[in-house]
């Protein structure tokens, strides 16, 4: 599933560490102004990008962004997650299944806790229906976590998977941009969401693989003495 799970673990650490920096930069503010951030320049960037999207409003682009709004919603992602879990179970790919389920659960838990803690208001005048708090972006988390995890659990390491890894990163980027374009999220919302989703997907795969390896080594150590103690065991 992973050619080097420890390297993937450190990639996840970098991604999630960057996400924590964004969390700190946003901070928790009770004044009601969503552009009030711990690092003021972040709020200024959010507001500048918010206004800039009005200057690039374009019919076909709006249609694409609205389509991505549906694709990234639970109407699509939940059946997809269930379907992949059933398929992995039918194939008895337990490590991939564990990675898939841990990614799903961890992403949803961290997302819900973060939204509740920061309680950031959404941008005004969204082009699609929204609910709940703004930070981080649920669509960005789901897109990044699902796309990255799909590549990890469905494709073997190699040149072909590298192409799909780039495609997964591109999909997460486009989804993130669409949320800002639709005035559904601030720029920092989607940056944090992509970092969170991709970091959790990579981290889950790395941790599951490490746990599997530790369990296998422990089983081998237990079998070793048993074989040596047999009277007919062949000496080394």
C-alpha positions in Angstrom: 0.0 0.0 0.0 2.9 2.4 0.8 6.4 1.9 -0.5 7.8 3.8 2.5 5.3 4.4 5.2 7.7 6.2 7.5 8.5 8.8 4.8 4.7 9.2 4.4 4.4 9.7 8.1 6.8 12.7 8.0 5.0 14.1 5.0 1.9 13.9 7.2 3.7 15.6 10.1 4.7 18.5 7.8 1.1 18.9 6.4 -0.5 18.7 9.8 2.1 21.0 11.3 1.3 23.5 8.6 -2.3 23.1 9.4 -1.7 23.9 13.0 0.1 27.1 11.9 -3.0 28.1 10.0 -5.1 27.3 13.0 -2.9 29.6 15.2 -3.0 32.3 12.5 -6.8 32.3 12.5 -7.3 32.0 16.2 -10.6 32.0 18.1 -12.4 35.4 18.1 -15.8 36.0 19.6 -16.4 39.5 18.2 -18.3 38.2 15.1 -16.0 39.6 12.5 -14.7 36.6 10.5 -11.8 38.6 9.1 -10.5 39.3 12.6 -7.5 36.9 12.9 -4.6 36.4 15.2 -2.3 37.3 12.4 -4.0 40.3 10.8 -2.5 39.8 7.4 -4.4 36.5 7.1 -7.7 38.3 7.5 -6.7 40.9 5.0 -5.8 38.2 2.4 -9.1 36.5 3.0 -11.0 39.7 2.4 -8.9 40.7 -0.7 -9.5 37.2 -2.3 -13.2 37.4 -1.4 -13.5 40.7 -3.4 -11.2 39.4 -6.2 -13.6 36.5 -6.9 -16.3 39.0 -7.9 -14.0 40.3 -10.7 -13.6 36.9 -12.3 -17.3 35.8 -12.2 -17.9 33.8 -15.3 -21.0 31.7 -16.3 -19.3 28.4 -17.1 -16.9 28.7 -14.2 -19.9 29.2 -11.9 -21.6 26.1 -13.3 -18.4 24.1 -12.6 -18.1 25.4 -9.1 -21.7 24.6 -8.4 -21.1 21.0 -9.7 -18.2 20.7 -7.4 -20.4 21.9 -4.5 -22.5 18.8 -5.1 -19.6 16.4 -5.7 -17.9 17.5 -2.4 -21.1 17.2 -0.4 -22.2 14.2 1.7 -24.7 13.2 -1.0 -21.7 12.0 -3.1 -18.9 11.4 -0.5 -20.8 9.3 1.9 -22.0 6.7 -0.6 -18.5 6.7 -2.1 -16.9 6.0 1.2 -19.3 3.2 2.0 -18.9 1.7 -1.5 -15.1 1.7 -1.2 -15.3 0.2 2.3 -17.5 -2.7 1.0 -15.3 -3.3 -2.0 -12.1 -3.5 0.2 -13.9 -5.8 2.6 -15.0 -8.1 -0.2 -11.4 -8.3 -1.3 -10.1 -8.9 2.2 -7.8 -6.0 2.0 -7.8 -5.3 5.7 -4.9 -2.9 5.9 -6.4 -0.7 3.1 -9.8 -0.9 4.7 -8.4 0.2 8.1 -6.6 3.1 6.4 -9.8 4.1 4.6 -11.9 3.9 7.8 -9.4 5.7 10.0 -9.0 8.5 7.4 -12.8 8.9 7.2 -13.3 8.9 11.0 -10.3 11.1 11.9 -11.1 13.7 9.3 -14.7 14.0 10.4 -13.9 14.1 14.1 -11.2 16.8 13.7 -13.3 18.8 11.3 -16.3 18.8 13.7 -14.2 19.8 16.7 -12.4 22.5 14.8 -15.6 24.1 13.4 -17.2 24.1 16.8 -14.1 25.6 18.5 -13.3 28.4 16.0 -17.0 29.1 15.2 -16.0 31.4 12.4 -18.7 33.0 10.3 -18.9 32.4 6.6 -18.4 35.0 3.9 -21.5 37.1 3.0 -23.6 36.5 -0.1 -22.7 32.8 -0.9 -23.8 31.5 -4.3 -24.8 28.1 -2.8 -26.6 27.0 0.3 -24.3 26.7 3.4 -24.7 25.6 6.9 -22.6 25.5 10.0 -19.4 27.4 10.7 -16.8 28.3 8.1 -13.4 27.2 9.4 -12.0 24.8 8.2 -13.8 23.9 4.9 -15.6 20.6 5.1 -15.6 20.3 1.3 -11.8 20.9 1.2 -11.2 18.3 3.9 -13.4 15.7 2.2 -11.9 16.3 -1.2 -8.3 16.1 0.0 -8.8 13.1 2.4 -10.9 11.1 -0.1 -8.8 11.7 -3.1 -5.5 11.0 -1.4 -6.9 7.9 0.4 -8.4 6.6 -2.8 -5.0 6.7 -4.5 -3.3 5.0 -1.5 -5.8 2.1 -1.0 -6.6 1.4 -4.7 -3.3 1.8 -6.5 0.1 0.1 -6.0 3.2 2.2 -5.7 4.9 3.1 -9.0 4.8 5.7 -11.9 1.1 5.1 -12.5 0.2 6.0 -8.9 2.4 9.1 -9.0 0.3 10.4 -11.9 -2.9 9.8 -9.8 -1.3 11.4 -6.8 -0.9 14.6 -8.9 -4.4 14.2 -10.0 -5.6 13.9 -6.4 -3.7 17.1 -5.4 -5.1 18.9 -8.4 -8.7 17.8 -7.5 -8.3 19.1 -4.0 -6.9 22.4 -5.2 -9.8 22.9 -7.7 -12.3 22.0 -5.0 -10.7 24.5 -2.6 -10.7 27.3 -5.2 -14.4 26.6 -6.0 -15.4 27.1 -2.4 -13.8 30.5 -2.3 -15.2 31.4 -5.7 -18.7 30.5 -4.4 -18.3 32.7 -1.3 -18.9 29.6 0.7 -15.5 29.9 2.5 -12.6 32.2 3.1 -9.2 31.4 1.6 -7.7 30.3 4.9 -10.7 28.0 5.4 -9.8 25.9 2.4 -6.0 26.1 2.9 -6.6 24.5 6.4 -9.0 22.0 5.0 -6.7 20.7 2.3 -3.8 20.4 4.8 -6.0 18.6 7.3 -7.5 16.2 4.8 -4.3 15.2 3.0 -2.3 15.1 6.2 -4.8 12.7 7.9 -5.0 10.5 4.8 -1.2 10.1 4.7 -0.9 9.8 8.4 -3.6 7.2 8.7 -1.9 5.0 6.0 1.5 5.4 7.7 0.2 4.6 11.2 -1.9 1.6 10.0 1.1 0.2 8.2 3.4 0.7 11.2 0.9 -1.0 13.5 0.7 -4.0 11.1 4.5 -4.3 10.9 4.8 -4.2 14.7 2.2 -6.9 15.0 3.9 -9.1 12.4 7.3 -8.7 14.1 5.7 -9.6 17.5 4.1 -12.7 16.0 7.4 -13.7 14.4 9.2 -13.4 17.7 6.6 -15.5 19.4 6.8 -18.2 16.7 10.6 -18.3 16.8 11.2 -19.8 20.3 8.4 -22.3 19.7 10.0 -23.6 16.6 13.5 -23.9 18.3 12.1 -25.7 21.3 10.7 -28.6 19.2 12.8 -31.7 19.5 12.8 -32.3 15.7 13.6 -28.7 14.8 16.4 -28.4 12.3 19.4 -26.6 13.8 20.4 -23.3 12.1 
